[in-house]
């Protein structure tokens, strides 16, 4: 049974990466609007704390799935489909990285969304 869960998790991660890459390519080809990478951090969530406390492989998988769905739901609720690409969910902190337009409009929409603590543009270091 453990192998089956691991295989499903790996397949899910592979599918998510493929979907993100396809969405990113579609976003870039369908629009000439420049994009930037942003970090979005969420407010305190007791469910996140409960899942994070479970140090088993199953617990880690449940946390991954919970955060991914939570972050996807926030994005679909606040931004128009096809105008963003979530690159990953961050497990250590309840947050995620998202590729959005650099004109600050989408960042401001995310900042005002319920449950969002902080939205910060990625700062490239040389």
N, C-alpha and C positions, 0 to 999 in steps of 0.2 A: 504494500500500500504506500509506503514512504517513497518508493521509486516512482510510482504513478503521480503523486503530488509534485515531486521534483520535476518530472517530465512536463506536467501541465504548467508549472511555474516557468520553466525554461521556454516552452512554446508560447506562453503568454507574453513573456519579455521580448521574444523574437518578433511576435506579431506587433507588439506595441512599438518597437523600434522601426519595423517596416512601415507601419501606419504613420508614424511621426515623420519618417523620411519622405514618404509619399505626400503627406500634407504640406511639408515644408517646400518640396519641389513645386507642388501645385500653387502654393502661396506666392513663391518667388516668380513663377512663370506667368501667373494671372495678374500680377500687379507690379508696377514699377515703384511702389512706395517702399522706401528703405525701412528695414527692421532692425531692432536691437534686442539683446537678451536682457531680461529682467528676472530678478528673484522676487518671489512673493512668499511672505511668511504669514502664517495664520495665528489667530488668537488661541488662547488656552482651550483645549478640547479634552474632557475627561476620558472619552473613548480612546483617543490617541494614547494617553497615559496608561490606560489599562492594557491596551494591546502591546505597547512598548515594554511593559514589565514582564511579559511572557517571553522568555529567552529561548524557547524551543524553536526548531525549524518551522514547525506549523505556525507558531505565534508570529515569527518573522514574516512568513508568507501572508498570514491574515492582515498584518500591519501594512505590508506592501499593497495588497488589494484594497484595503480600506482607504489608504491615503490616495492612491491613484484614482479611485472612484470619486472620492470627496473633491479632489482637485479638478478632475474632469467636469464634475457637476457645476462647480463654481464658474469655470471658464465658459461652459455652454450656457449658463444662466446669465452671464454678464457681457460676453463678447459674441459677435456674429461669427458663426461657423465659417471656417476657411480664412479668417483674418488673423489667426494665431497658430502657433505650434508649441505645444507643451513638450519640452525636451526631456524632462524627468521630474519625478517626485523625490523629495529629500526626506529620508527616514530619520536621520539624527535630529532634525528639527522638523516640525510640521510645516513644510513649505515645498515650493517647486520652482523650476526654471521655465520660462516661457518666452518665445520669440514673438514680439509684437511690434507695431509701427513705432517709429522713433519720434513721432510728433507729440507725444505725451497724452493724447486723447485716451487711448486704451489704458495706459498706466493710471490715469486719473479715474477712469471707470472702475478699475480693479481696486484702487485705494478706497473708494467709497462703498465697495461691496461689503455686505454683512459677513463678519468672521475674519476679515483680512486685517492683519496688524500692521504690515509694512510692505511696500512695493519699492524696490530699489533697482536702479539700472546697474548692470554689470560693469565694473570698472576694470578695463584691461590694464595690466601692469606690464611694463616693458622690461 
